[in-house]
Amino acid sequence: ESEDGIWGWDDHSLFFISPVKINLTSFYNLIEIKHVLFRFFTVLLRKDMMIHRLLLIVLFFGIFSFSFSQSGGRFTNQFLNHEYSARQVGLGSDVIFIRDNDLNMGISNPANLNSEMSGHIIFNQGFLPSGIAYGQAGYGHEFDSIGVFSFNFKYLSYGEFTRTDESGVKQGTFTAADFIISAGYGRTLNQYFSVGANLNLLTSAYDTYTSFGVSVDLAGTFRHEKSNITMSLMLKNLGVQFKSFTQKNQEALPLNIMLGLSYKFHKAPFRLGLSLHNLQNWKLAYQDPNSTTIDPITGQVIPTKKPGFGEELLQHMSFSIEAIIAKKIFIRVGFNYHRRQQMKILDKPGAAGLSFGGGFSIKMFRFGYGLAFYDGRGLNNVFSISTNINEWKKKGEIPSADPKPKKSKKNKEGEED
């Protein structure tokens, strides 16, 4: 902790968080945007007054918090952008364009929640370098005439640390972890469009320091079944921090505007995917301010070349391909360009940014594994398992308590036996 902010550790990266400064001009300009969005969602969801009022409250809260998160330094609660399922990790992360019966996809993008996910239970467990572990448990359920809901719990544990005083004398140990409790809602509007929202309760505990916050995710999906094209738009991590780690140091959440597009071949078992992330911030390419090049002849400093349009565009992109064989075996490959540029070692970039995964289904269970490369030694391993309790109920179905009576036989006198 310092006078200007706090230092933190997240996703095996050291970062600095400074107090958020509110841009009042941007705030007042958003008033008209809120008014237009209110009218749009009112018309869109007029068929169900209770549901659309709820979503309008969530939307207002999210857009209001958006006004306070556009300026300032780094952001807090970066674990909101972490991926928790093997399928997400294997496809390169930021996957919001898959709408099938996988509840993990419905939790990542609530607009993809559908009736096929009802009764599904998921468990994910992942491991990062230096003993960092994370996991997730979730459940999906459909309520007639209302829509599909998801409920899940996530954690990210950084392990145990040694506590010392300013002289280096050991004073015991402490732990650090982040937690998310989420509820999601998805509704299919017609054969093409669906919408959804997540409500996330956030808490972090780093030794004696704690923070609390709340965020929402708003999403919409367009799906054209005949052409096998799916498009999704998502506003992620709209929210506020109610209690910060230190007093009078409220921090902004990491807003992420995402766009996803996928195409599944009609006569081949492949799905291609393209994800765009952090669209609210065009300049993602990193430039080292201390990097200089000196002309060996003149001795003059050569200006560092700024990233061009193509480089900045690629920084927002991740690519994926998924093979589905006989609906039982899954093979996945992903490439996240931004992660490669941020995590690679200059002399030995290796497989940084690449990811692989796979899975298979056996009876009523689906198993998955995902592997992502961060640098030469930094790997992200995650295992997933899911099942549908509705299938278990059918499997153990109890025969009727009042079976049809058998026809009785009659004796010679005409009496029933």
Salt bridges, closest charged atoms under 4 A:
ASP11 OD1 - HIS82 ND1 3.63
ASP48 OD2 - ARG187 NH1 3.67
ASP100 OD2 - ARG87 NH1 2.98
ASP102 OD2 - ARG87 NH1 3.11
ASP207 OD1 - ARG163 NH2 2.49
GLU322 OE1 - ARG87 NH2 3.05
GLU322 OE1 - ARG271 NH1 2.65
GLU322 OE2 - ARG332 NE 2.78
